[in-house]
Amino acid sequence: MPVVVHGIATLIWNNNIRYVDASKASVLSNLEPFVAMIMGLILLCKPITGVEILGSLFILAGVMLSTYQRKKAI
């Protein structure tokens, strides 16, 4: 089932990528594991471990840092 869901998500992503700037889309695609963790918590009641929280902090920091650097360069 996860393969089917991931396949559908990839099709939707590829179909709608034309509406978003490629650099922004590449940064936002890094949020996929974070969103999957949150959805697992909400939909499946899967507990979040300390390692997942640490990884999420790294992901969010990286996305925020790259977004800030891009705005500053413009």
ChimeraX attribute file (.defattr): number of C-alpha atoms within 10 A of each C-alpha:
attribute: neighborCount
match mode: 1-to-1
recipient: residues
	/A:1	6
	/A:2	7
	/A:3	8
	/A:4	9
	/A:5	10
	/A:6	11
	/A:7	12
	/A:8	12
	/A:9	12
	/A:10	12
	/A:11	11
	/A:12	11
	/A:13	13
	/A:14	10
	/A:15	10
	/A:16	10
	/A:17	12
	/A:18	10
	/A:19	8
	/A:20	10
	/A:21	9
	/A:22	11
	/A:23	10
	/A:24	13
	/A:25	14
	/A:26	13
	/A:27	14
	/A:28	12
	/A:29	11
	/A:30	14
	/A:31	15
	/A:32	11
	/A:33	14
	/A:34	17
	/A:35	12
	/A:36	11
	/A:37	17
	/A:38	16
	/A:39	13
	/A:40	14
	/A:41	13
	/A:42	11
	/A:43	8
	/A:44	10
	/A:45	10
	/A:46	12
	/A:47	12
	/A:48	12
	/A:49	9
	/A:50	9
	/A:51	9
	/A:52	14
	/A:53	13
	/A:54	10
	/A:55	14
	/A:56	17
	/A:57	13
	/A:58	12
	/A:59	17
	/A:60	14
	/A:61	12
	/A:62	15
	/A:63	19
	/A:64	13
	/A:65	11
	/A:66	14
	/A:67	15
	/A:68	11
	/A:69	11
	/A:70	12
	/A:71	8
	/A:72	8
	/A:73	6
	/A:74	5
